């Protein structure tokens, strides 16, 4: 599917930061370790929107994972309350992404995923 990257199976999505018709990025568990995952745009994979989403798994440190979990909790708290929209926007704009971390493989996420 993605040149030079193996397909990995048994990946569990454990935290979603960005979502549009399914997870776009967040944290996943694979072989006992936390990884960053990010969706591959359909125009790169040639997939149709109704097909399973392709996600890339990126190796991250425990410190990076802890920072992402903290941001996940903060953004979830903002989403659950009326809260300060400007504070939420600042938190969203400054959130961590690990798309530049080394990619270790890719996996499919069915379009029926529900968190």
N, C-alpha and C positions, 0 to 999 in steps of 0.2 A: 504493500500500500504506500508507504512512505520510504523513499529510497534510503537504504542503509540502516533503517531501524526495524527491529524485529517486532512482530505482534506479540503482546503479552496477554496472558489470560489470568483470571483470578484477581483482578483489580477491584477494589471496593471503594467507591466514592464516599468519603466520610464528612466532607465539609464543602459547601458550594458558596462561592463569593459572587459570581456573576451567572445569571440565568436568563435565557431567552429561548423559549420552547425546549428547555432542557438545560443542563449545566453547561456553562462555557469555560469556567475555570474554578479552581479550588484545590482541596487536598484529597489525596487518595491513599489508601493503604495497599501495599503490595509486598508480599513476602516478609511481613513483619515490620516494614519501614514506611514512614510517611513520605509522600512525593507530592509535588505540584503537578496538576494536570491542566491542560489548556486545549480547547477545541480547535480543530483544523477547519478553516473556512471551507464551505462546500465547493467553492470555485477552484480550490486547490486539489481536492480529492476527486472532483467530478461527481460527487454524490448528489442525489436529490434530497430535498428537505425531509421527505418521508422515510428515507433510508436511515440506518443507524448512524449516529454521530461518531466521528472519528476523533479521539482525544490522544494527545501526546503526553507521556509521563516524563517528568523532569526530576532529576535527582537534586534534593535540597538537604541542607543541614538541619539538625534538631533546632537550632536557634531560629532559622528561617521559618520552620514549621510553627514554632511557638509564637513568633510575631504574627504569622497569618492567622492562627487560632485567636489571638487577642483581637485582631482587627475583625475577624468573623463575629466574635461576641459583641464588639462595639457596634458593628453595622446591624446585627440582629436586634440589639436593644433599641437602636434608632428606628428600625422598621416596625417594631411592636408598639411603639408609643407615638404620641403626637410629636414630641421632640422638636428640636431646633433644626429646621431644614438646612440652614446655612452650615451648621456644625456637621450634619450628615454629608453635605456636599464636599466640605473640606476633607472629611474622613475618607470619602470615596475617592476623591482626586489624589489623595496621598497613600492609598492602599498599596500593599506590596503585591507585585506580580513577579513570578520567577520564570517567565518565558525564556529568558536568556540562560537559564541553568542547563547543564548538560542533559540532553534527551536520551532516555534509555530504551524507549519503545513506544508503541502505540496500541490502543485498544478501542473496541467498539462500545458505545453506550446506546442501548436500544432507545428509540424515541418515546417509549412508554415509561421512562424513568420517573419515579416520584420520590422526592426527598421526605 
